[in-house]
Amino acid sequence: MMNPAFSQRSVFLLSGFGRCVVSILALMLARSAVNADNSRPPNVLIVVADDLGFSDLGCYGSEIDTPNLDKLAGHGLRLTQFYTTGRCCPSRASLLTGQYPHRVGLGHMTQDIGLPGYRGRVSEAAQTIAQQLTPYGYRSFLSGKWHLGTDDPTQHGFEEFYGTLTSAKTFWDADHFLRLPAGRNPRTYDEGEFYATNAVADHAIEFLDKARETPDRPWFVYLAFNAPHFPLHAPTHLIAKYASRYVDGWDVARVDRLQRMKKLGVVPADTQLTPRSVHFDWGASDPDRNPPWASLSEERRADLSRRMAIYAAMVDSMDQNIGRVLNDLKTRGEFENTLIVFTSDNGACAEWDSFGFDGKSSPNNVLHQGEQLDAMGSSGTFHSAGSGWANVSNTPWRLYKHYNHEGGIAVPCILHWPTKMADESLRRGRIDAAPTHLIDVLPTLLDAVGASASSEDVAMAGTSLLPVIQGKSLPKRSLFFEHEGNRAVRDGKWKLVALRDRPWELYNMEVDRSELNDLAEKRPALVNQMSKAWDRWANQNRVTPLPSDYHVAYVPAKEPIESAQLTAGTVRKLAGGFRFTEGPAWDGLENWYFSDIPNKTLHQLSTNGKRKLIRTGAQASNGIVVDEQGRLVFCEVGGCRIVRRDAGGREETLTDSCDGKPLGMPNDIWIASNGDIYFTVTKRNKQRAKSIPADAITATVFMIPADGSATQNVGYGLKAPNGIVGSSDGKRLYVTDFGFKKCWRYTIEDDGSLSDQQVAADQASDGIALDERGNLYTTSKEGITVYDSDAKKTALIPTPESPANMKFGGVDGHTLIITARTSVYAIQMNVRGDFP
């Protein structure tokens, strides 16, 4: 039962962890009073639970006893729309670096998948909160869970560390926990005394004592509990406390929690309870749904109620240990000027089905009966709670950890800072529903201390939350999410969300935060707008191309894509009667452009079917692109030059030489998002020898810088380059090579040069294109052959004639236009082209 004195007015800010932390600090400086005695900045205590669901605290509606956090919330602020990334490693990366996780290499877990956003460890360039605060006099300490993929947190700004580098595999073995830097000795415990949650708090208090050795310096303590993440381990007396609390099952528990949440004001009074959620079993692509509690056998109900009792005991123990740390601060006179933030790394964990797993994370489940029930949660056991109880923990939302629906990303967050919340209007259980995110924590802290980010990578992704702590509104912005192909955008009242490889869903969060009324079909323009925003964000933050294989057994690798899965229609003919068509380009509005090389003509083809001859009587042209001003830029084959043509037909030569030597015959062309132009010049052959100057440069890639400086020869490792295309983020360039019979992928460096040549497709091709998933489209006699980001052939799209080149375009970006011998064809695709 919840303390009746804990009312809506007495609830503190639990869900605004990052935002609250920074906001309070910023408010502190804004008033030029950084602590109780106006002489020093605040101490900072960030407390993170592991896999704690949105409604798992008493102050968020739970039946679990959490009096210490309830009291903290009762004198502070709760954020009720505070978001994470939906998974452990990515969330901790975002919290500590102020970046979306892919940006710093932790888009998934600690496996190196080989893609920039998925390297399995936080990048060396990323600066943690500890590193950012060090120049301002802070001493930093970490007790608990690290899980950023590296093997020593003390190399990331923390003076002292105690805990686990990854998830805990047991709560009962002291040898499982590490003390750093090397040479430090952890506390010792008598036999049978050790319990991880207690030990993590013990070391946090020990670190506080160490910080007090330099009373003139503020401290930052990151207290990252392993609880209540599996394995379900808890002291026997606490399990007994909850033994009978869950016998009525998850259906009753969800209804009861939502009633309390409404009474507390955590959710609006008209919030609907979602149906029992679906879950995805280990390695499954299709979901099952949690069963009604009443449909289960008595033996199964006994097993499951025991699992939830252990989970509740773990939360209870964590709260007690948080209370110990808070009492230590009060005893030492530090409580008033310590900014305290509490949150979770993601929603509750459903792994992997309604009944949970046993022995290890796997699809294995054991039905415990009789004396086996009493042993559950003790040393030598290993259990999870399962999706049925995770659905309770995430009441009233859909889904869980891993996913970007509310159950996976929405968590509690409490912010507490007595010194700066003395004003009655800024404390006493205030609730704020502004959408906020873990990425906001670091920029808020920096704002609070009047500092700026020291990372040389990119600006912080989040925003300072000082306005929220002051009771004001935040600037309009969008928040973005992706994990394991699940994805979302939050923009004001709208949320666009999708499961892996499934269509977008659209929800109005002001009236339907339970995500029950999908408006995607009724608002297609908004879906298109928000999905394009997600595409841009994904390109800019190393999210795409998405991995086809996460190298974990629980997420199925994508099978080779059949052409039917890529295409949304049949190949249709748009125009014919030509000799050899090439170089299609889309102007972003309503027109396609293509050339007929033997006839030396350029044509315009509108989406309404009208065709117009726009150039004739000059040299033949091959590859074509359209620049941001709507001008055609093309490879003039016979003239051995790159030509730009405006809407009035005026033409200019962009380049016909490099380093004082003429160019060979240009073939294909691409414009990067920064305006740099890349084009191929093919090798000299007998057929073309007469039209190419003897001293011409051939068989390479050139770059025309956007700043108008001299053309540069940037190609290497090529014999007979032909087709060319780049990624929309301007970081990768693809070049086909008939000499090596390969398609190469290069990294585009900041100065425009190319590096890191890799095989992107094990075939040569005339033209190439990219889609939003990172698939590479090549041409062959049979049609369009598709390769995934791992250079694996995945699909073949047959065409009526052998294709020469192709481009994505159309109003929605889903049309693939194909120039093939005598005709021009188009096919509607289920995937979008790779556009900025």
LINWOQUI-V643521 format. One record per residue. N is the residue number from 1. SS is DSSP state (hx for helix, st for strand, lp for the rest). OMEGA is omega as a letter, one per 30 degrees, with the letter a starting at -180 (999 if undefined). D_CENTER is the distance of its C-alpha to the mean C-alpha in Angstrom with 1 decimal. Layout:
N:SS:OMEGA:D_CENTER
N:SS:OMEGA:D_CENTER
This chain:
1:lp:l:37.2
2:lp:l:35.7
3:lp:a:37.9
4:lp:l:39.6
5:lp:a:39.7
6:lp:a:35.9
7:lp:l:35.7
8:hx:a:33.1
9:hx:a:34.7
10:hx:a:34.3
11:lp:a:30.6
12:lp:a:28.5
13:lp:a:25.0
14:st:a:22.9
15:lp:a:19.6
16:lp:a:19.3
17:hx:a:18.8
18:hx:a:17.1
19:hx:a:18.7
20:hx:a:22.0
21:hx:a:22.2
22:hx:a:22.0
23:hx:a:23.9
24:hx:l:26.8
25:hx:a:27.0
26:hx:l:27.1
27:hx:a:29.7
28:hx:a:31.6
29:hx:a:32.0
30:hx:l:32.5
31:lp:l:35.7
32:lp:l:36.7
33:lp:a:37.0
34:lp:l:34.5
35:lp:a:36.1
36:lp:a:39.1
37:lp:l:41.5
38:lp:a:39.9
39:lp:a:39.9
40:lp:l:36.4
41:lp:a:32.7
42:lp:l:31.3
43:st:a:30.2
44:st:l:26.6
45:st:l:25.7
46:st:a:22.2
47:st:a:22.3
48:st:l:19.4
49:st:a:20.1
50:lp:l:18.4
51:lp:l:17.5
52:lp:a:19.6
53:lp:a:19.5
54:lp:a:19.8
55:lp:a:23.5
56:lp:l:24.5
57:lp:l:26.4
58:hx:a:29.8
59:hx:l:28.9
60:hx:l:26.2
61:lp:a:28.7
62:lp:l:28.9
63:lp:l:32.2
64:lp:a:31.1
65:lp:l:33.1
66:lp:a:31.1
67:hx:a:33.8
68:hx:l:32.5
69:hx:l:29.1
70:hx:l:31.0
71:hx:l:33.4
72:hx:l:30.7
73:hx:a:29.2
74:hx:l:32.6
75:lp:a:33.2
76:lp:a:29.9
77:st:l:27.0
78:st:l:24.5
79:st:a:21.3
80:lp:l:20.9
81:lp:l:17.7
82:st:a:15.6
83:st:l:11.9
84:lp:l:9.6
85:lp:a:6.2
86:lp:a:8.6
87:lp:a:9.5
88:hx:a:11.7
89:hx:a:10.9
90:hx:a:7.3
91:hx:a:9.1
92:hx:l:12.1
93:hx:l:10.6
94:hx:l:9.4
95:hx:a:12.8
96:hx:a:14.9
97:hx:a:13.7
98:lp:a:12.8
99:lp:l:9.9
100:lp:a:6.1
101:hx:a:5.8
102:hx:a:5.9
103:hx:a:8.7
104:hx:l:10.6
105:lp:a:10.3
106:st:l:8.6
107:lp:l:5.7
108:lp:a:8.2
109:lp:a:11.5
110:lp:l:14.5
111:lp:l:15.6
112:lp:a:15.7
113:lp:l:14.9
114:lp:l:16.3
115:lp:a:13.6
116:lp:a:12.7
117:lp:a:9.0
118:st:a:10.2
119:lp:l:13.4
120:lp:l:13.3
121:lp:a:14.5
122:lp:a:13.8
123:lp:a:15.3
124:lp:a:18.8
125:lp:a:18.3
126:lp:l:16.0
127:lp:l:18.3
128:lp:l:18.0
129:hx:a:19.6
130:hx:a:22.6
131:hx:a:23.0
132:hx:a:22.6
133:hx:a:25.2
134:hx:a:27.7
135:lp:a:29.4
136:lp:l:30.2
137:lp:a:32.1
138:lp:l:29.7
139:st:a:30.0
140:st:a:26.9
141:st:a:26.9
142:st:l:24.6
143:st:l:25.8
144:st:a:23.7
145:st:l:20.5
146:lp:l:18.8
147:lp:l:16.3
148:lp:l:14.7
149:lp:l:16.3
150:lp:a:19.4
151:lp:l:22.8
152:lp:l:24.1
153:hx:a:22.6
154:hx:l:25.8
155:hx:a:24.7
156:hx:l:21.9
157:lp:l:24.3
158:lp:l:25.4
159:lp:a:29.2
160:st:l:29.3
161:st:l:27.2
162:st:l:28.0
163:st:a:25.9
164:st:l:23.7
165:lp:l:21.4
166:lp:l:19.5
167:lp:l:20.1
168:lp:l:23.7
169:lp:l:25.8
170:lp:l:28.7
171:lp:a:29.7
172:lp:a:33.4
173:lp:a:33.6
174:hx:a:33.8
175:hx:l:33.6
176:hx:a:30.0
177:lp:a:29.1
178:st:l:29.1
179:st:l:30.7
180:st:g:29.9
181:lp:a:31.1
182:lp:a:33.5
183:lp:l:36.8
184:lp:l:35.7
185:lp:l:37.1
186:lp:l:35.3
187:lp:l:37.4
188:lp:a:39.6
189:lp:l:40.1
190:lp:l:43.0
191:lp:a:42.8
192:lp:a:41.1
193:lp:a:40.0
194:lp:l:36.4
195:lp:a:33.5
196:hx:a:30.1
197:hx:l:29.1
198:hx:a:32.5
199:hx:l:32.2
200:hx:l:28.9
201:hx:l:30.6
202:hx:a:33.7
203:hx:l:32.0
204:hx:l:30.2
205:hx:l:33.7
206:hx:l:35.1
207:hx:l:32.6
208:hx:l:33.7
209:hx:l:37.2
210:hx:l:36.4
211:hx:a:34.8
212:hx:l:38.0
213:hx:l:40.0
214:hx:a:39.0
215:lp:l:39.5
216:lp:a:39.2
217:lp:l:35.5
218:lp:a:32.6
219:st:l:30.2
220:st:l:26.5
221:st:l:26.1
222:st:a:22.8
223:st:a:23.8
224:st:a:21.2
225:lp:l:23.0
226:lp:a:22.4
227:lp:f:23.7
228:lp:l:23.4
229:lp:l:21.2
230:lp:g:23.4
231:lp:a:26.1
232:lp:l:27.9
233:lp:l:30.5
234:lp:l:32.5
235:lp:a:36.1
236:hx:a:38.7
237:hx:l:40.0
238:hx:l:36.7
239:hx:l:36.1
240:hx:l:39.6
241:hx:a:38.8
242:lp:a:36.3
243:lp:a:38.2
244:lp:a:39.5
245:lp:a:36.8
246:lp:a:34.8
247:lp:l:37.7
248:lp:l:37.3
249:lp:a:33.9
250:hx:a:30.5
251:hx:l:31.8
252:hx:a:34.0
253:hx:a:31.5
254:hx:l:28.9
255:hx:a:31.7
256:hx:l:33.0
257:hx:a:29.7
258:hx:l:29.1
259:hx:l:32.6
260:hx:a:32.2
261:hx:l:28.9
262:hx:a:30.7
263:hx:l:33.7
264:hx:a:31.6
265:lp:l:29.9
266:lp:l:26.4
267:lp:l:26.0
268:lp:a:28.3
269:lp:a:31.5
270:lp:l:30.8
271:lp:a:27.5
272:lp:l:27.8
273:lp:a:27.1
274:lp:l:25.0
275:lp:l:26.8
276:lp:a:26.3
277:lp:l:22.8
278:st:l:22.2
279:st:l:20.8
280:lp:a:19.9
281:lp:l:22.2
282:lp:l:21.6
283:lp:a:20.8
284:lp:l:21.5
285:lp:a:20.3
286:lp:a:22.3
287:lp:l:22.3
288:st:a:25.3
289:st:l:26.0
290:lp:a:27.0
291:lp:l:30.8
292:lp:l:33.1
293:hx:a:34.3
294:hx:a:37.9
295:hx:a:37.5
296:lp:l:37.0
297:lp:l:39.9
298:hx:a:41.3
299:hx:a:40.3
300:hx:l:36.7
301:hx:l:36.6
302:hx:l:38.1
303:hx:a:35.5
304:hx:l:32.6
305:hx:l:34.1
306:hx:l:34.6
307:hx:a:30.9
308:hx:l:29.9
309:hx:l:32.7
310:hx:l:31.3
311:hx:l:27.9
312:hx:l:29.6
313:hx:l:31.7
314:hx:l:28.7
315:hx:l:27.4
316:hx:l:31.0
317:hx:l:31.4
318:hx:l:28.3
319:hx:l:29.7
320:hx:a:33.1
321:hx:l:31.7
322:hx:l:29.8
323:hx:l:33.3
324:hx:a:34.9
325:hx:a:32.7
326:hx:l:33.3
327:hx:l:37.0
328:hx:l:37.0
329:hx:a:35.7
330:hx:a:38.4
331:hx:a:41.1
332:lp:l:40.3
333:lp:a:40.2
334:lp:a:36.6
335:lp:a:35.1
336:lp:a:35.9
337:lp:l:34.1
338:st:l:31.0
339:st:a:27.8
340:st:l:26.3
341:st:l:22.8
342:st:l:21.9
343:st:l:18.7
344:st:a:16.8
345:lp:l:13.5
346:lp:l:12.7
347:lp:a:15.1
348:lp:a:18.0
349:lp:a:17.9
350:lp:a:19.6
351:lp:f:20.0
352:lp:l:21.7
353:lp:a:24.2
354:lp:a:26.5
355:lp:a:28.7
356:lp:l:26.3
357:lp:a:26.9
358:st:l:29.5
359:lp:l:30.2
360:lp:l:26.7
361:lp:a:23.3
362:lp:l:24.6
363:lp:a:26.1
364:lp:l:29.3
365:lp:l:30.8
366:lp:l:34.1
367:lp:a:36.2
368:lp:a:37.8
369:lp:l:41.3
370:lp:a:44.1
371:hx:l:44.0
372:hx:a:40.7
373:hx:a:39.2
374:hx:a:40.6
375:hx:a:39.1
376:lp:l:35.5
377:lp:a:33.4
378:lp:l:35.9
379:lp:l:35.7
380:lp:l:35.4
381:lp:l:33.4
382:lp:a:29.8
383:st:l:28.4
384:lp:a:25.4
385:lp:a:25.8
386:lp:a:24.4
387:hx:l:22.8
388:hx:l:25.9
389:hx:l:25.7
390:hx:l:21.9
391:hx:l:22.6
392:hx:a:25.1
393:hx:a:22.9
394:lp:l:20.4
395:lp:g:23.4
396:lp:a:23.5
397:lp:l:20.1
398:lp:l:18.9
399:lp:a:17.1
400:lp:l:15.6
401:lp:a:13.1
402:lp:a:10.8
403:lp:a:10.7
404:lp:l:9.5
405:lp:a:13.2
406:hx:a:14.7
407:hx:a:15.9
408:hx:a:12.6
409:hx:a:11.1
410:st:a:14.4
411:st:l:16.4
412:lp:l:19.7
413:st:l:20.1
414:st:l:23.5
415:st:a:24.8
416:st:l:28.3
417:lp:a:30.5
418:hx:a:34.1
419:hx:a:35.4
420:hx:l:33.3
421:lp:a:33.3
422:lp:l:37.1
423:lp:a:37.3
424:hx:a:37.8
425:hx:a:35.5
426:hx:a:32.5
427:lp:l:32.8
428:lp:l:34.4
429:lp:l:31.6
430:st:l:30.0
431:st:l:27.0
432:st:a:24.5
433:lp:l:22.2
434:lp:l:20.3
435:lp:a:16.6
436:st:a:15.1
437:st:l:12.1
438:lp:a:11.9
439:lp:a:11.3
440:hx:a:14.8
441:hx:a:16.6
442:hx:l:17.4
443:hx:l:18.4
444:hx:l:20.6
445:hx:l:22.2
446:hx:l:23.0
447:hx:a:24.4
448:hx:a:26.5
449:lp:l:28.1
450:lp:a:28.6
451:lp:l:26.5
452:lp:a:24.2
453:lp:l:21.2
454:lp:l:22.7
455:lp:l:19.7
456:lp:a:20.8
457:lp:l:17.3
458:lp:l:16.2
459:lp:l:16.8
460:lp:a:14.9
461:lp:a:12.0
462:lp:a:13.5
463:lp:l:17.1
464:lp:a:20.1
465:lp:l:20.9
466:hx:l:24.6
467:hx:a:25.6
468:hx:l:24.4
469:hx:l:26.4
470:lp:l:29.3
471:lp:a:29.0
472:lp:a:27.9
473:lp:l:25.2
474:lp:l:22.1
475:lp:l:21.8
476:lp:l:20.2
477:lp:l:16.6
478:st:l:13.5
479:st:a:10.3
480:st:a:7.1
481:st:l:4.6
482:st:l:3.6
483:st:l:5.4
484:lp:l:8.7
485:lp:l:9.0
486:st:a:8.9
487:st:a:7.6
488:st:l:9.1
489:st:l:10.6
490:st:a:12.9
491:st:a:15.8
492:lp:a:18.9
493:lp:a:20.4
494:st:l:18.4
495:st:l:15.4
496:st:a:14.3
497:st:l:12.7
498:st:l:13.0
499:lp:a:13.3
500:lp:l:12.8
501:lp:l:15.4
502:lp:a:16.8
503:lp:l:17.8
504:lp:l:16.2
505:st:a:17.7
506:st:a:18.7
507:st:l:19.8
508:st:a:21.8
509:lp:l:20.5
510:lp:a:23.8
511:lp:a:25.8
512:lp:l:23.5
513:lp:l:20.7
514:lp:l:21.6
515:lp:a:20.2
516:lp:a:23.5
517:lp:a:24.6
518:lp:a:22.5
519:lp:a:23.7
520:lp:a:22.0
521:lp:a:25.4
522:lp:a:27.1
523:lp:a:24.8
524:hx:a:23.9
525:hx:l:24.0
526:hx:l:21.4
527:hx:l:19.1
528:hx:a:19.7
529:hx:a:19.1
530:hx:l:15.8
531:hx:l:14.5
532:hx:l:15.7
533:hx:l:13.9
534:hx:l:10.5
535:hx:a:12.0
536:hx:l:12.9
537:hx:a:9.7
538:hx:l:8.1
539:hx:a:11.4
540:hx:a:11.6
541:lp:l:8.4
542:lp:l:9.0
543:lp:l:6.5
544:lp:g:9.9
545:lp:l:12.2
546:lp:l:10.5
547:lp:l:12.5
548:lp:a:15.6
549:lp:a:16.2
550:lp:l:14.1
551:lp:l:17.5
552:lp:a:17.7
553:lp:a:20.4
554:lp:l:18.7
555:lp:a:16.3
556:lp:l:18.8
557:lp:a:18.6
558:lp:l:19.0
559:lp:l:22.7
560:lp:a:24.3
561:lp:l:23.8
562:lp:a:27.1
563:hx:a:28.0
564:hx:l:28.5
565:hx:l:24.8
566:hx:a:24.0
567:st:l:26.9
568:lp:a:27.7
569:lp:l:31.3
570:lp:l:34.1
571:lp:l:35.0
572:st:a:37.2
573:st:a:39.6
574:st:a:39.4
575:st:a:42.3
576:lp:l:44.8
577:lp:a:48.1
578:lp:l:46.7
579:lp:l:47.5
580:lp:a:44.1
581:st:a:41.0
582:st:l:38.2
583:st:l:35.4
584:st:l:33.7
585:st:a:31.7
586:st:a:30.2
587:lp:l:30.9
588:lp:a:28.1
589:lp:a:30.7
590:lp:a:33.2
591:st:l:34.7
592:st:l:34.4
593:st:l:36.4
594:st:a:37.9
595:st:l:40.9
596:st:a:43.9
597:lp:a:44.7
598:lp:a:48.3
599:lp:l:49.3
600:lp:a:47.7
601:st:l:46.1
602:st:a:42.9
603:st:l:42.0
604:st:a:40.0
605:st:a:38.9
606:st:a:37.6
607:lp:l:35.6
608:lp:l:38.9
609:lp:a:40.6
610:lp:a:42.7
611:st:a:43.3
612:st:l:44.7
613:st:a:46.1
614:st:l:44.9
615:st:l:46.3
616:lp:l:49.2
617:lp:l:52.0
618:lp:l:49.8
619:lp:l:48.2
620:lp:l:45.8
621:st:a:42.0
622:st:a:39.2
623:st:a:35.5
624:st:l:34.5
625:st:l:31.6
626:st:a:31.5
627:lp:a:30.6
628:lp:l:29.2
629:lp:l:32.8
630:lp:l:33.5
631:lp:l:35.7
632:st:l:36.1
633:st:a:35.7
634:st:l:37.2
635:st:l:38.8
636:st:a:42.5
637:lp:a:43.7
638:lp:a:47.4
639:lp:l:47.1
640:lp:a:44.7
641:st:l:42.7
642:st:a:39.6
643:st:l:40.6
644:st:a:39.0
645:st:l:40.6
646:lp:a:40.3
647:lp:l:41.0
648:lp:l:44.6
649:lp:l:45.1
650:lp:a:45.4
651:st:l:44.2
652:st:l:43.7
653:st:l:43.1
654:st:l:39.9
655:st:l:40.9
656:lp:a:43.6
657:st:l:43.7
658:st:a:42.0
659:lp:l:43.8
660:lp:l:47.0
661:st:l:46.9
662:st:l:46.6
663:st:l:43.6
664:lp:a:44.0
665:lp:l:43.1
666:st:a:39.5
667:st:a:37.7
668:st:a:34.1
669:st:l:32.0
670:st:l:28.5
671:st:l:27.4
672:lp:a:24.3
673:lp:l:22.3
674:lp:l:24.3
675:lp:l:27.5
676:lp:a:28.5
677:st:l:30.4
678:st:l:30.4
679:st:l:33.1
680:st:l:34.8
681:st:a:38.5
682:lp:a:39.9
683:lp:l:42.6
684:lp:l:46.3
685:lp:a:48.2
686:lp:a:51.8
687:lp:a:51.1
688:lp:a:49.5
689:hx:a:51.5
690:hx:a:53.9
691:hx:a:51.3
692:lp:l:49.5
693:lp:a:51.1
694:lp:a:52.3
695:lp:a:50.3
696:lp:l:47.1
697:st:a:43.8
698:lp:l:42.3
699:lp:l:39.6
700:st:l:36.7
701:st:l:33.8
702:st:l:34.5
703:st:l:32.5
704:st:a:33.8
705:lp:a:32.1
706:lp:a:31.2
707:lp:l:33.4
708:lp:l:36.5
709:lp:a:37.3
710:lp:l:38.9
711:lp:a:37.5
712:st:l:36.0
713:st:a:36.3
714:lp:a:32.9
715:lp:l:33.3
716:lp:l:34.1
717:lp:a:34.5
718:lp:l:35.7
719:lp:a:38.9
720:lp:a:38.7
721:st:a:35.5
722:st:a:35.1
723:st:a:32.0
724:st:l:29.1
725:st:l:25.7
726:st:l:22.6
727:lp:a:18.9
728:lp:l:18.1
729:lp:l:16.3
730:lp:a:19.6
731:lp:a:18.6
732:st:l:20.1
733:st:l:23.6
734:st:a:25.2
735:st:l:29.0
736:st:a:31.3
737:st:l:34.4
738:lp:l:37.5
739:lp:l:39.2
740:lp:a:36.8
741:lp:a:35.8
742:st:l:32.1
743:st:a:29.1
744:st:l:27.6
745:st:l:24.2
746:st:l:24.3
747:st:l:22.0
748:st:a:23.0
749:lp:a:23.8
750:lp:a:24.0
751:lp:l:27.7
752:lp:l:27.3
753:lp:a:28.6
754:st:l:27.4
755:st:l:26.5
756:st:l:25.3
757:st:l:27.0
758:st:l:25.6
759:st:l:26.7
760:st:l:24.6
761:st:a:27.2
762:lp:l:30.5
763:lp:l:32.7
764:lp:a:34.0
765:lp:l:33.4
766:lp:l:34.9
767:lp:l:31.9
768:st:l:28.1
769:st:l:25.1
770:st:l:21.3
771:st:a:19.2
772:lp:a:15.6
773:lp:a:14.8
774:lp:l:16.4
775:lp:a:19.6
776:st:a:22.8
777:st:a:25.9
778:st:a:29.2
779:st:l:32.9
780:lp:a:35.7
781:lp:a:39.0
782:lp:a:37.7
783:st:a:34.9
784:st:l:31.2
785:st:a:29.6
786:st:l:25.8
787:st:l:24.0
788:lp:a:20.4
789:lp:l:18.3
790:lp:l:20.3
791:lp:l:23.5
792:lp:l:24.6
793:st:a:26.7
794:st:a:25.3
795:st:l:27.4
796:st:l:30.6
797:st:a:31.3
798:st:l:35.1
799:lp:a:36.7
800:lp:l:40.4
801:lp:l:41.0
802:lp:a:39.5
803:lp:l:36.6
804:lp:a:36.6
805:st:a:33.4
806:st:l:30.7
807:st:l:28.1
808:st:l:25.5
809:st:a:26.3
810:lp:a:27.9
811:lp:a:27.1
812:lp:l:24.0
813:lp:a:23.0
814:lp:l:23.8
815:st:l:27.3
816:st:l:28.1
817:st:a:31.4
818:st:l:33.5
819:st:a:36.6
820:st:l:38.9
821:lp:a:42.4
822:lp:a:44.6
823:st:l:42.0
824:st:a:38.6
825:st:l:36.4
826:st:l:33.2
827:st:l:31.0
828:st:a:28.4
829:st:l:25.1
830:lp:l:22.5
831:lp:a:19.9
832:lp:l:19.6
833:st:l:20.4
834:lp:a:18.2
835:lp:l:18.9
836:lp:999:17.8
